[in-house]
Amino acid sequence: MASVMGLLEVREAAARVRAEELRAEADRVLAELGEAEAVLERRVIARLELAEAQAAPVEAGDAPPLALPAERIVEVYWAHRCL
């Protein structure tokens, strides 16, 4: 018959293994989340750039509209992300 201490050690080892598995999964999920957020940011920037280009039609001889500064694009991105 196994001792109580032995049973507790077995349970502790199993809990330690499970915790390590979950840490590895969390690392993987965080990496995937970072990649997804980067894709989202690129999509938002592309949409903002397109909207800006469509909003200001260029007539013959006019200079093309200036692009939004990068800081403003990031500001708008975060504002939309928090909605």
Beta strands, then each sheet from edge to edge (+ up, - down):
end
